[in-house]
Amino acid sequence: MASARLVFRDGGSSNKPPCFIGEHYDFWKIRMQANLEAQGDGIWDAVENGHHIPTTVINNKEEIKIKNSWTDEDKRKVLFDTKAKNMLQSALGMDELFCISYCKSAKEIWDMLEVTHEGTIEVKRSKLNTLSQEYKLFRMLPEESILD
């Protein structure tokens, strides 16, 4: 029961992102994604696909717009990443915050946390293969009984 108190310590407010202090990442990730999605499509989109970079086409060549030429739509889309970064940073404890402090976008923060706490796809695949192999090789030793 004590671990349940730790996991649910921050409550479940829709106004405050769930707190992550380094434990129970899988649980936090689900709640944080739901919290970001609840803020609007653009905020979760910034986390999932990266921040919006306002561009314009000049002479059939795409160029980044200077900030004072951004449209209202450009400003709104850029703000999605800023809000997502703020929410993610607000949800992290001090140790986790230091780990992502150099990240420039919400997507970088999310990806860094994912790799840190889940590993890369190769690491996940390797862990799954190891567990699967251990399960297949699991046998009761001759001196063991079911009652032990």
DSSP file (Angstrom, degrees, kcal/mol; ACC not computed):
  #  RESIDUE AA STRUCTURE BP1 BP2  ACC     N-H-->O    O-->H-N    N-H-->O    O-->H-N    TCO  KAPPA ALPHA  PHI   PSI    X-CA   Y-CA   Z-CA
    1    1 A M     >        0   0    0      0, 0.0     4,-1.5     0, 0.0     3,-0.1   0.000 360.0 360.0 360.0 -30.4    0.0    0.0    0.0
    2    2 A A  H  >  +     0   0    0      1,-0.2     4,-1.6     2,-0.2     5,-0.1   0.882 360.0  53.3 -62.7 -38.1    2.9    2.3    0.7
    3    3 A S  H  > S+     0   0    0      1,-0.2     4,-2.2     2,-0.2    -1,-0.2   0.847 103.7  56.9 -67.4 -31.9    4.0    2.2   -3.0
    4    4 A A  H  > S+     0   0    0      1,-0.2     4,-2.3     2,-0.2    -1,-0.2   0.887 105.0  51.7 -64.4 -37.9    0.5    3.2   -4.1
    5    5 A R  H  < S+     0   0    0     -4,-1.5     4,-0.3     1,-0.2    -1,-0.2   0.891 109.3  50.6 -65.0 -37.7    0.8    6.3   -2.0
    6    6 A L  H >< S+     0   0    0     -4,-1.6     3,-0.8     1,-0.2     4,-0.2   0.922 112.3  46.0 -64.4 -44.6    4.1    7.1   -3.7
    7    7 A V  H 3< S+     0   0    0     -4,-2.2     3,-0.4     1,-0.2    -2,-0.2   0.893 120.3  38.1 -67.0 -40.7    2.7    6.7   -7.2
    8    8 A F  T >< S+     0   0    0     -4,-2.3     3,-2.2     1,-0.2    -1,-0.2   0.259  81.6 116.2 -95.8  12.7   -0.5    8.7   -6.5
    9    9 A R  T <  S+     0   0    0     -3,-0.8    -1,-0.2    -4,-0.3    -2,-0.1   0.813  75.2  48.8 -52.6 -38.3    1.3   11.3   -4.3
   10   10 A D  T >  S-     0   0    0     -3,-0.4     3,-0.5     1,-0.3    -1,-0.3   0.391 104.0-134.5 -88.3   5.3    0.6   14.2   -6.7
   11   11 A G  T <   -     0   0    0     -3,-2.2    -1,-0.3     1,-0.2    -2,-0.0  -0.399  28.5 -81.3  77.2-156.2   -3.1   13.4   -7.1
   12   12 A G  T 3   +     0   0    0     -3,-0.1    -1,-0.2    -2,-0.1     2,-0.1  -0.106  62.5 160.8-141.4  38.6   -4.8   13.4  -10.5
   13   13 A S    <   -     0   0    0     -3,-0.5     3,-0.1     1,-0.1    -3,-0.0  -0.356  36.8-148.8 -67.6 139.5   -5.5   17.1  -11.2
   14   14 A S  S    S+     0   0    0      1,-0.2    -1,-0.1    -2,-0.1    24,-0.0   0.618  99.1  55.9 -80.1 -12.1   -6.1   18.1  -14.8
   15   15 A N  S    S+     0   0    0      1,-0.1    -1,-0.2     2,-0.1    -2,-0.0   0.684 106.3  51.5 -89.9 -20.4   -4.5   21.5  -14.0
   16   16 A K  S    S-     0   0    0     -3,-0.1    -1,-0.1    -6,-0.1     3,-0.1  -0.969  85.8-122.8-122.8 128.4   -1.2   20.2  -12.7
   17   17 A P        -     0   0    0      0, 0.0    -4,-0.1     0, 0.0    15,-0.1  -0.343  40.6 -94.1 -66.9 150.7    1.0   17.7  -14.6
   18   18 A P        -     0   0    0      0, 0.0     2,-0.3     0, 0.0    -6,-0.1  -0.399  43.8-116.4 -65.7 140.9    1.8   14.4  -12.8
   19   19 A C        -     0   0    0     -2,-0.1     2,-0.5    -3,-0.1    73,-0.2  -0.589  25.5-165.0 -83.9 136.9    5.1   14.6  -10.9
   20   20 A F  B     +a   92   0A   0     71,-3.3    73,-2.6    -2,-0.3    76,-0.2  -0.977  17.0 167.7-124.5 119.4    8.0   12.3  -11.9
   21   21 A I  S    S-     0   0    0     -2,-0.5     3,-0.1     2,-0.3    74,-0.1   0.068  72.5 -75.5-117.6  22.8   10.9   11.9   -9.5
   22   22 A G  S    S+     0   0    0      1,-0.3     2,-0.3    73,-0.0     3,-0.2   0.349 103.5  94.7 106.5  -6.8   12.6    8.9  -11.2
   23   23 A E  S    S+     0   0    0      1,-0.2    -2,-0.3     2,-0.1    -1,-0.3  -0.905  81.2  14.5-120.7 148.6   10.4    6.0  -10.2
   24   24 A H     >  +     0   0    0     -2,-0.3     4,-2.3    -3,-0.1    -1,-0.2   0.914  66.4 168.8  61.4  47.7    7.4    4.4  -12.0
   25   25 A Y  H  > S+     0   0    0     -3,-0.2     4,-3.2     1,-0.2     5,-0.2   0.896  70.8  56.2 -58.4 -44.3    8.3    5.9  -15.3
   26   26 A D  H  > S+     0   0    0      1,-0.2     4,-1.6     2,-0.2    -1,-0.2   0.907 110.6  45.1 -57.6 -42.3    5.8    3.7  -17.3
   27   27 A F  H  > S+     0   0    0      2,-0.2     4,-1.9     1,-0.2    -1,-0.2   0.928 114.8  47.6 -65.6 -46.3    2.9    4.9  -15.1
   28   28 A W  H  X S+     0   0    0     -4,-2.3     4,-3.3     1,-0.2     5,-0.3   0.901 107.2  57.2 -62.1 -41.6    4.0    8.5  -15.3
   29   29 A K  H  X S+     0   0    0     -4,-3.2     4,-2.4     1,-0.2    -1,-0.2   0.903 107.1  47.6 -59.0 -44.1    4.4    8.4  -19.1
   30   30 A I  H  X S+     0   0    0     -4,-1.6     4,-2.0    -5,-0.2    -1,-0.2   0.938 116.1  44.1 -62.5 -47.4    0.8    7.3  -19.6
   31   31 A R  H  X S+     0   0    0     -4,-1.9     4,-2.3     1,-0.2    -2,-0.2   0.891 113.7  50.3 -66.5 -39.6   -0.5   10.0  -17.3
   32   32 A M  H  X S+     0   0    0     -4,-3.3     4,-2.7     2,-0.2     5,-0.2   0.903 109.1  51.1 -68.4 -40.0    1.7   12.7  -18.7
   33   33 A Q  H  X S+     0   0    0     -4,-2.4     4,-2.7    -5,-0.3     5,-0.2   0.935 111.4  48.1 -61.0 -44.7    0.7   11.9  -22.3
   34   34 A A  H  X S+     0   0    0     -4,-2.0     4,-2.0     1,-0.2    -2,-0.2   0.900 111.6  50.7 -62.0 -40.2   -2.9   12.1  -21.3
   35   35 A N  H  X S+     0   0    0     -4,-2.3     4,-0.7     2,-0.2    -2,-0.2   0.917 112.3  45.9 -64.2 -43.7   -2.3   15.4  -19.5
   36   36 A L  H >< S+     0   0    0     -4,-2.7     3,-0.9     1,-0.2     8,-0.4   0.903 112.3  50.8 -66.6 -41.2   -0.5   16.9  -22.6
   37   37 A E  H >< S+     0   0    0     -4,-2.7     3,-1.4     1,-0.2    -1,-0.2   0.862 104.1  59.1 -63.7 -35.0   -3.2   15.6  -25.0
   38   38 A A  H 3< S+     0   0    0     -4,-2.0    -1,-0.2     1,-0.3    -2,-0.2   0.714  95.7  63.9 -67.5 -19.4   -5.9   17.2  -22.7
   39   39 A Q  T << S-     0   0    0     -3,-0.9    -1,-0.3    -4,-0.7    -2,-0.2   0.613 124.0 -72.9 -79.7 -12.0   -4.2   20.6  -23.2
   40   40 A G    X>  -     0   0    0     -3,-1.4     4,-1.4    -4,-0.3     3,-0.6  -0.430  43.3 -85.4 131.6 154.6   -5.0   20.5  -27.0
   41   41 A D  H 3> S+     0   0    0      1,-0.2     4,-2.2     2,-0.2     5,-0.2   0.861 119.8  57.4 -57.6 -39.9   -3.9   18.7  -30.1
   42   42 A G  H 3> S+     0   0    0      1,-0.2     4,-1.7     2,-0.2    -1,-0.2   0.835 102.8  53.1 -65.2 -34.0   -1.1   21.1  -30.9
   43   43 A I  H <> S+     0   0    0     -3,-0.6     4,-1.4     2,-0.2    -1,-0.2   0.950 113.2  41.0 -70.1 -49.0    0.7   20.6  -27.5
   44   44 A W  H  X S+     0   0    0     -4,-1.4     4,-2.8    -8,-0.4     5,-0.2   0.879 112.2  57.7 -65.8 -35.0    0.9   16.8  -27.8
   45   45 A D  H  X S+     0   0    0     -4,-2.2     4,-3.0    -5,-0.2     5,-0.5   0.880 103.0  53.4 -61.0 -38.5    1.7   17.2  -31.5
   46   46 A A  H  X S+     0   0    0     -4,-1.7     4,-1.1     2,-0.2    61,-0.4   0.867 112.5  44.5 -64.6 -36.2    4.8   19.3  -30.5
   47   47 A V  H  < S+     0   0    0     -4,-1.4    -2,-0.2     2,-0.2    -1,-0.2   0.917 120.1  39.9 -72.1 -44.4    5.9   16.5  -28.2
   48   48 A E  H  < S+     0   0    0     -4,-2.8    -2,-0.2     1,-0.2    -3,-0.2   0.882 132.1  20.5 -75.4 -39.8    5.3   13.7  -30.6
   49   49 A N  H  < S-     0   0    0     -4,-3.0    -3,-0.2     1,-0.3    -2,-0.2   0.504 109.9-104.1-112.9  -6.9    6.5   15.3  -33.9
   50   50 A G     <  -     0   0    0     -4,-1.1    -1,-0.3    -5,-0.5    -2,-0.1  -0.212  49.0 -49.1 101.4 164.9    8.8   18.2  -32.8
   51   51 A H        -     0   0    0      1,-0.1     2,-0.4    -4,-0.1    27,-0.1  -0.311  57.4-104.9 -75.9 155.4    8.4   21.9  -32.6
   52   52 A H        -     0   0    0     25,-0.4    -1,-0.1    22,-0.1    29,-0.1  -0.632  27.2-161.9 -80.4 130.7    7.2   24.1  -35.5
   53   53 A I        -     0   0    0     -2,-0.4     2,-0.2    24,-0.0    21,-0.0  -0.950  21.5-129.8-114.2 110.1    9.8   26.1  -37.4
   54   54 A P        +     0   0    0      0, 0.0    11,-2.5     0, 0.0     2,-0.3  -0.388  37.7 173.8 -62.1 125.7    8.1   28.9  -39.3
   55   55 A T  E     -B   64   0B   0      9,-0.3     2,-0.3    -2,-0.2     9,-0.2  -0.869  19.2-161.8-130.0 164.1    9.4   28.8  -42.9
   56   56 A T  E     -B   63   0B   0      7,-2.9     7,-3.4    -2,-0.3     2,-0.6  -0.965  23.4-118.8-140.6 156.7    8.7   30.6  -46.2
   57   57 A V  E     +B   62   0B   0     -2,-0.3     2,-0.4     5,-0.2     5,-0.2  -0.883  31.7 174.7-103.1 121.0    9.4   29.8  -49.8
   58   58 A I  E >  S-B   61   0B   0      3,-3.1     3,-1.0    -2,-0.6    -2,-0.0  -0.989  72.9 -12.5-127.2 122.2   11.6   32.2  -51.6
   59   59 A N  T 3  S-     0   0    0     -2,-0.4    -1,-0.2     1,-0.3     3,-0.1   0.919 128.7 -55.1  53.3  48.2   12.8   31.4  -55.2
   60   60 A N  T 3  S+     0   0    0      1,-0.2     2,-0.4    -3,-0.1    -1,-0.3   0.720 119.0 112.4  59.3  23.7   11.6   27.8  -54.8
   61   61 A K  E <   -B   58   0B   0     -3,-1.0    -3,-3.1     2,-0.0     2,-0.4  -0.993  67.0-130.1-129.7 129.0   13.7   27.4  -51.7
   62   62 A E  E     +B   57   0B   0     -2,-0.4     2,-0.3    -5,-0.2    -5,-0.2  -0.636  32.1 178.8 -80.9 128.6   12.4   27.0  -48.2
   63   63 A E  E     -B   56   0B   0     -7,-3.4    -7,-2.9    -2,-0.4     2,-0.3  -0.946  33.4-104.5-130.0 150.6   13.9   29.4  -45.7
   64   64 A I  E     -B   55   0B   0     -2,-0.3    -9,-0.3    -9,-0.2     2,-0.1  -0.557  40.0-122.8 -73.4 132.7   13.4   29.9  -42.0
   65   65 A K        -     0   0    0    -11,-2.5     2,-0.2    -2,-0.3    -1,-0.1  -0.446  21.9-114.4 -73.3 146.9   11.4   33.1  -41.3
   66   66 A I    >   -     0   0    0     -2,-0.1     3,-2.3     1,-0.1     4,-0.2  -0.570  33.1-110.1 -77.0 151.2   12.9   35.8  -39.1
   67   67 A K  G >  S+     0   0    0      1,-0.3     3,-1.5    -2,-0.2    -1,-0.1   0.815 114.2  57.4 -56.8 -37.6   10.9   36.2  -35.9
   68   68 A N  G 3  S+     0   0    0      1,-0.3    -1,-0.3     0, 0.0    -2,-0.0   0.537 104.3  54.9 -75.7  -2.2    9.4   39.6  -36.6
   69   69 A S  G <  S+     0   0    0     -3,-2.3    -1,-0.3     2,-0.0    -2,-0.2   0.302  78.9 124.4-108.1   8.8    7.8   38.2  -39.8
   70   70 A W    <   -     0   0    0     -3,-1.5     2,-0.1    -4,-0.2    -3,-0.0  -0.419  56.8-132.4 -67.5 141.1    6.0   35.4  -38.1
   71   71 A T     >  -     0   0    0     -2,-0.1     4,-2.3     1,-0.1     5,-0.2  -0.358  28.8-101.8 -81.3 170.7    2.2   35.2  -38.7
   72   72 A D  H  > S+     0   0    0      1,-0.2     4,-2.3     2,-0.2     5,-0.1   0.880 126.2  53.4 -60.9 -36.9   -0.2   34.8  -35.8
   73   73 A E  H  > S+     0   0    0      2,-0.2     4,-2.3     1,-0.2    -1,-0.2   0.905 107.5  50.4 -64.9 -41.8   -0.5   31.1  -36.9
   74   74 A D  H  > S+     0   0    0      1,-0.2     4,-2.4     2,-0.2     5,-0.2   0.929 111.3  48.7 -59.7 -45.9    3.3   30.7  -36.7
   75   75 A K  H  X S+     0   0    0     -4,-2.3     4,-2.0     1,-0.2    -2,-0.2   0.895 110.5  51.1 -62.3 -41.2    3.3   32.2  -33.2
   76   76 A R  H  X S+     0   0    0     -4,-2.3     4,-0.9     1,-0.2    -1,-0.2   0.914 112.1  46.4 -63.8 -43.3    0.5   30.0  -32.1
   77   77 A K  H  X S+     0   0    0     -4,-2.3     4,-0.8     1,-0.2   -25,-0.4   0.878 111.7  50.5 -69.1 -37.9    2.3   26.8  -33.4
   78   78 A V  H >X S+     0   0    0     -4,-2.4     4,-1.4     1,-0.2     3,-0.5   0.874 104.7  59.5 -65.4 -36.3    5.6   27.8  -31.8
   79   79 A L  H 3X S+     0   0    0     -4,-2.0     4,-2.8     1,-0.2     5,-0.2   0.792  92.5  67.6 -64.0 -28.6    3.8   28.4  -28.5
   80   80 A F  H 3X S+     0   0    0     -4,-0.9     4,-2.4    -3,-0.4    -1,-0.2   0.925 102.8  45.0 -57.0 -45.1    2.7   24.8  -28.5
   81   81 A D  H <X S+     0   0    0     -4,-0.8     4,-2.8    -3,-0.5     5,-0.2   0.903 111.6  52.4 -67.2 -40.2    6.3   23.6  -28.0
   82   82 A T  H  X S+     0   0    0     -4,-1.4     4,-2.2     2,-0.2    -2,-0.2   0.918 111.9  45.9 -61.5 -43.8    6.9   26.3  -25.3
   83   83 A K  H  X S+     0   0    0     -4,-2.8     4,-2.5     2,-0.2    -2,-0.2   0.914 112.8  50.0 -65.7 -42.7    3.9   25.2  -23.4
   84   84 A A  H  X S+     0   0    0     -4,-2.4     4,-2.6    -5,-0.2     5,-0.2   0.916 110.7  49.6 -63.4 -43.3    4.8   21.5  -23.7
   85   85 A K  H  X S+     0   0    0     -4,-2.8     4,-2.9     1,-0.2     5,-0.2   0.924 111.3  49.9 -60.2 -44.4    8.3   22.2  -22.5
   86   86 A N  H  X S+     0   0    0     -4,-2.2     4,-2.3    -5,-0.2    -2,-0.2   0.919 111.7  47.6 -61.0 -44.3    7.0   24.1  -19.5
   87   87 A M  H  X S+     0   0    0     -4,-2.5     4,-1.1     2,-0.2    -2,-0.2   0.920 113.9  46.9 -64.8 -43.7    4.6   21.3  -18.6
   88   88 A L  H  < S+     0   0    0     -4,-2.6     3,-0.5     1,-0.2     4,-0.4   0.930 114.0  47.0 -64.1 -45.4    7.3   18.6  -18.9
   89   89 A Q  H >< S+     0   0    0     -4,-2.9     3,-1.0     1,-0.2    -1,-0.2   0.876 110.6  53.2 -64.7 -36.4    9.8   20.6  -16.9
   90   90 A S  H 3< S+     0   0    0     -4,-2.3    -1,-0.2    -5,-0.2    -2,-0.2   0.743 106.2  54.7 -68.6 -22.9    7.2   21.4  -14.2
   91   91 A A  T 3< S+     0   0    0     -4,-1.1   -71,-3.3    -3,-0.5     2,-0.3   0.515  94.6  88.4 -88.9  -5.4    6.4   17.7  -13.9
   92   92 A L  B <  S-a   20   0A   0     -3,-1.0   -71,-0.2    -4,-0.4   -73,-0.1  -0.729  70.3-129.6-104.1 144.0   10.0   16.6  -13.2
   93   93 A G     >  -     0   0    0    -73,-2.6     4,-2.5    -2,-0.3     5,-0.2  -0.230  42.9 -91.0 -73.6 174.5   11.9   16.4  -10.0
   94   94 A M  H  > S+     0   0    0      1,-0.2     4,-2.2     2,-0.2     5,-0.2   0.893 124.0  48.9 -59.8 -45.7   15.4   18.0   -9.6
   95   95 A D  H  > S+     0   0    0      1,-0.2     4,-1.4     2,-0.2    -1,-0.2   0.919 114.6  45.2 -62.5 -43.7   17.4   15.0  -10.8
   96   96 A E  H  > S+     0   0    0      1,-0.2     4,-1.2     2,-0.2    -1,-0.2   0.882 110.3  55.3 -67.4 -38.0   15.3   14.4  -13.8
   97   97 A L  H  < S+     0   0    0     -4,-2.5     4,-0.5     1,-0.2     3,-0.4   0.895 105.4  51.9 -63.1 -40.4   15.3   18.1  -14.7
   98   98 A F  H >< S+     0   0    0     -4,-2.2     3,-0.7     1,-0.2     4,-0.3   0.869 105.2  57.2 -63.0 -35.6   19.1   18.2  -14.6
   99   99 A C  H 3< S+     0   0    0     -4,-1.4     3,-0.2     1,-0.2    -1,-0.2   0.822 117.1  32.4 -65.2 -31.3   19.2   15.3  -17.1
  100  100 A I  T >< S+     0   0    0     -4,-1.2     3,-1.8    -3,-0.4    -1,-0.2   0.295  84.7 110.8-107.8   8.8   17.1   17.2  -19.7
  101  101 A S  T <  S+     0   0    0     -3,-0.7    -1,-0.1    -4,-0.5    -2,-0.1   0.757  78.0  50.5 -61.7 -26.1   18.3   20.7  -19.0
  102  102 A Y  T 3  S+     0   0    0     -4,-0.3    -1,-0.3    -3,-0.2     2,-0.1   0.551  82.6 114.7 -88.3  -6.8   20.1   21.0  -22.3
  103  103 A C    <   -     0   0    0     -3,-1.8    -3,-0.0     1,-0.1     3,-0.0  -0.408  50.0-162.0 -67.3 137.5   17.1   19.8  -24.4
  104  104 A K        +     0   0    0     -2,-0.1     2,-0.3     1,-0.0    -1,-0.1   0.604  66.9  34.8 -97.7 -14.6   15.8   22.6  -26.7
  105  105 A S  S  > S-     0   0    0      1,-0.1     4,-2.0   -20,-0.1     5,-0.1  -0.920  79.2-113.0-138.9 163.6   12.4   21.2  -27.5
  106  106 A A  H  > S+     0   0    0     -2,-0.3     4,-2.7     1,-0.2     5,-0.2   0.872 117.7  55.2 -62.6 -37.3    9.6   19.2  -25.9
  107  107 A K  H  > S+     0   0    0    -61,-0.4     4,-2.9     2,-0.2     5,-0.2   0.916 106.4  50.5 -62.7 -43.0   10.3   16.3  -28.2
  108  108 A E  H  > S+     0   0    0      2,-0.2     4,-2.5     1,-0.2    -1,-0.2   0.911 111.7  48.4 -60.5 -42.4   13.9   16.2  -27.2
  109  109 A I  H  X S+     0   0    0     -4,-2.0     4,-2.5     2,-0.2     5,-0.2   0.951 113.7  46.0 -61.5 -50.3   12.8   16.1  -23.5
  110  110 A W  H  X S+     0   0    0     -4,-2.7     4,-2.3     1,-0.2    -2,-0.2   0.918 115.0  46.8 -59.9 -46.3   10.3   13.3  -24.1
  111  111 A D  H  X S+     0   0    0     -4,-2.9     4,-2.6     2,-0.2     5,-0.2   0.891 111.4  51.6 -64.9 -39.8   12.8   11.3  -26.2
  112  112 A M  H  X S+     0   0    0     -4,-2.5     4,-2.5    -5,-0.2    -2,-0.2   0.922 111.4  46.7 -63.6 -44.8   15.5   11.8  -23.6
  113  113 A L  H  X S+     0   0    0     -4,-2.5     4,-2.4     2,-0.2     5,-0.3   0.905 112.5  51.4 -62.8 -40.9   13.3   10.6  -20.8
  114  114 A E  H  X>S+     0   0    0     -4,-2.3     4,-2.6    -5,-0.2     5,-1.0   0.937 113.2  42.9 -62.3 -48.3   12.1    7.6  -22.8
  115  115 A V  H  X5S+     0   0    0     -4,-2.6     4,-0.8     3,-0.2    -2,-0.2   0.899 115.3  50.8 -65.9 -40.7   15.7    6.5  -23.7
  116  116 A T  H  <5S+     0   0    0     -4,-2.5    -2,-0.2    -5,-0.2    -1,-0.2   0.899 123.9  27.0 -63.6 -41.7   16.9    7.1  -20.1
  117  117 A H  H  <5S+     0   0    0     -4,-2.4    -2,-0.2    -5,-0.2    -1,-0.2   0.646 137.3  23.6-102.5 -16.5   14.1    5.1  -18.5
  118  118 A E  H  <5S-     0   0    0     -4,-2.6    -3,-0.2    -5,-0.3    -2,-0.1   0.631  97.7-134.5-117.3 -25.7   13.1    2.6  -21.2
  119  119 A G     << -     0   0    0     -5,-1.0    -3,-0.1    -4,-0.8    -2,-0.1  -0.229  37.2 -53.1  90.4 173.2   16.2    2.3  -23.3
  120  120 A T     >  -     0   0    0     -5,-0.1     4,-2.6     1,-0.1     5,-0.2  -0.230  59.1 -97.3 -76.0 173.1   16.5    2.3  -27.1
  121  121 A I  H  > S+     0   0    0      1,-0.2     4,-2.5     2,-0.2     5,-0.2   0.884 127.4  52.7 -59.0 -38.8   14.5    0.0  -29.3
  122  122 A E  H  > S+     0   0    0      2,-0.2     4,-2.5     1,-0.2    -1,-0.2   0.906 109.1  48.4 -65.0 -41.2   17.5   -2.3  -29.5
  123  123 A V  H  > S+     0   0    0      2,-0.2     4,-2.7     1,-0.2    -2,-0.2   0.924 112.2  49.1 -64.0 -44.8   17.8   -2.4  -25.6
  124  124 A K  H  X S+     0   0    0     -4,-2.6     4,-2.4     1,-0.2    -2,-0.2   0.922 112.4  48.2 -60.3 -44.2   14.1   -3.1  -25.3
  125  125 A R  H  X S+     0   0    0     -4,-2.5     4,-2.5     1,-0.2    -1,-0.2   0.907 111.9  49.7 -63.0 -42.5   14.3   -5.9  -27.9
  126  126 A S  H  X S+     0   0    0     -4,-2.5     4,-2.5     2,-0.2    -2,-0.2   0.916 111.3  48.5 -63.3 -44.7   17.4   -7.4  -26.1
  127  127 A K  H  X S+     0   0    0     -4,-2.7     4,-2.7     2,-0.2     5,-0.2   0.913 112.1  49.6 -62.0 -42.9   15.7   -7.3  -22.7
  128  128 A L  H  X S+     0   0    0     -4,-2.4     4,-2.5     1,-0.2    -2,-0.2   0.915 111.6  48.1 -63.2 -43.8   12.6   -9.0  -24.2
  129  129 A N  H  X S+     0   0    0     -4,-2.5     4,-2.5     2,-0.2    -2,-0.2   0.904 112.2  49.5 -63.5 -41.3   14.7  -11.7  -25.9
  130  130 A T  H  X S+     0   0    0     -4,-2.5     4,-2.7     2,-0.2    -2,-0.2   0.937 113.1  45.8 -63.1 -47.4   16.6  -12.3  -22.6
  131  131 A L  H  X S+     0   0    0     -4,-2.7     4,-2.4     2,-0.2    -2,-0.2   0.906 113.0  50.6 -62.2 -41.4   13.4  -12.6  -20.6
  132  132 A S  H  X S+     0   0    0     -4,-2.5     4,-2.2    -5,-0.2    -1,-0.2   0.916 111.9  47.2 -62.2 -43.7   11.8  -14.8  -23.2
  133  133 A Q  H  X S+     0   0    0     -4,-2.5     4,-1.8     2,-0.2    -2,-0.2   0.913 111.4  50.8 -65.2 -43.0   14.9  -17.1  -23.2
  134  134 A E  H  X S+     0   0    0     -4,-2.7     4,-0.5     1,-0.2    -2,-0.2   0.893 110.2  50.7 -61.4 -39.8   15.0  -17.2  -19.4
  135  135 A Y  H >< S+     0   0    0     -4,-2.4     3,-0.9     1,-0.2    -1,-0.2   0.918 109.5  49.9 -63.8 -44.4   11.3  -18.2  -19.3
  136  136 A K  H 3< S+     0   0    0     -4,-2.2    -1,-0.2     1,-0.2    -2,-0.2   0.833 113.9  46.0 -64.1 -31.9   11.8  -21.0  -21.9
  137  137 A L  H 3< S+     0   0    0     -4,-1.8     2,-0.4    -5,-0.2    -1,-0.2   0.475  82.5 121.6 -90.1  -2.5   14.7  -22.3  -19.8
  138  138 A F    <<  +     0   0    0     -3,-0.9     2,-0.3    -4,-0.5    -3,-0.0  -0.470  35.4 158.0 -68.2 120.0   12.9  -22.1  -16.5
  139  139 A R        -     0   0    0     -2,-0.4     2,-0.4     0, 0.0    -2,-0.0  -0.975  45.2-108.1-140.3 152.1   12.8  -25.6  -14.9
  140  140 A M        -     0   0    0     -2,-0.3     6,-0.0     1,-0.0    -2,-0.0  -0.669  39.4-122.4 -78.8 134.3   12.3  -26.9  -11.4
  141  141 A L    >   -     0   0    0     -2,-0.4     3,-1.7     1,-0.1    -1,-0.0  -0.425  23.4-111.1 -73.8 154.2   15.6  -28.4  -10.1
  142  142 A P  T 3  S+     0   0    0      0, 0.0    -1,-0.1     0, 0.0    -2,-0.0   0.831 118.1  49.0 -57.2 -34.4   15.5  -32.0   -9.0
  143  143 A E  T 3  S+     0   0    0      2,-0.0     2,-0.2     0, 0.0    -2,-0.0   0.518  97.7  89.6 -85.5  -3.4   15.9  -31.1   -5.3
  144  144 A E    <   -     0   0    0     -3,-1.7     2,-0.3     2,-0.0    -4,-0.0  -0.575  57.2-164.1 -91.0 154.9   13.1  -28.5   -5.4
  145  145 A S    >   -     0   0    0     -2,-0.2     3,-1.3     1,-0.1    -4,-0.1  -0.895  34.6-110.5-130.4 165.7    9.4  -29.1   -4.8
  146  146 A I  T 3  S+     0   0    0     -2,-0.3    -1,-0.1     1,-0.3    -2,-0.0   0.792 116.1  60.9 -63.7 -28.5    6.3  -27.1   -5.5
  147  147 A L  T 3         0   0    0      1,-0.2    -1,-0.3    -3,-0.0    -3,-0.0   0.629 360.0 360.0 -76.9 -13.9    5.9  -26.5   -1.8
  148  148 A D    <         0   0    0     -3,-1.3    -1,-0.2     0, 0.0    -2,-0.1   0.490 360.0 360.0 -71.8 360.0    9.2  -24.7   -1.5
